[in-house]
């Protein structure tokens, strides 16, 4: 047993020395919101939040285990040049929530940590449909949710509210995504809902993006304009959505975005064809939500990431420490 472990260590050492393509040397963390999760909320939404205190704790833990926090550009450079580095971590935040500016930027500044925010420009323009936030409020308020077609969902206990949220979410995801707001108005006709909820406070503003762009540690990336799943779009529509985001950012904040993240990166939402399409758009990197560590042979335009939550961060950092 001891010999086998020893041989594996020697093999890993040799592989690292030769920058073997499958040798992992770090990870890209995927966060969304910087805020304390609300314990009375729906976990499926709340798990997108990580509090500034937990980020502080995570960075401290990672640094104690010899991890080094780098920018996405530095990470890409290490892949390109096969640098002999270990335990490199890049932080990315998807969507462009306002708390990234209010609570994220101060903690990253204090810790001296580079980070990339992939901005969905529709959120900045205040034109987003935050149906998942609205649905959370609805199931928390009601004891039962009845859709216009008569389907009903029991929301009488916290456990049932969690399940109802997931079940109704499935119903919403199956709706035609164009003209979604009208479809939702019909589906939830039994309730008086403000479908513009969140547009004046959940997303980053252009002023905040402008300020962030002047920060040495911050990078702003492209996360499309509308955050639509690529599976429902034609090639031309995908290109239009990505270029529209680039144009809005250029016009309103003077930023050229060199990094891209797929709006939904899982296999069901992004095909190999979509990945090839994005490869043709000249980004320095593009990130998926596919789980994995960064290796010397990782494709810069198909970067894997590590989803991290308030509850799971230690396991994720341990995975980097053990393998890199
Ligand atoms: Zn996203």
Boltz pocket constraint, residues with backbone or C-beta under 6 A from the ligand:
constraints:
  - pocket:
      binder: B
      contacts: [[A, 94], [A, 95], [A, 223], [A, 227], [A, 262], [A, 263], [A, 264]]
      max_distance: 6.0
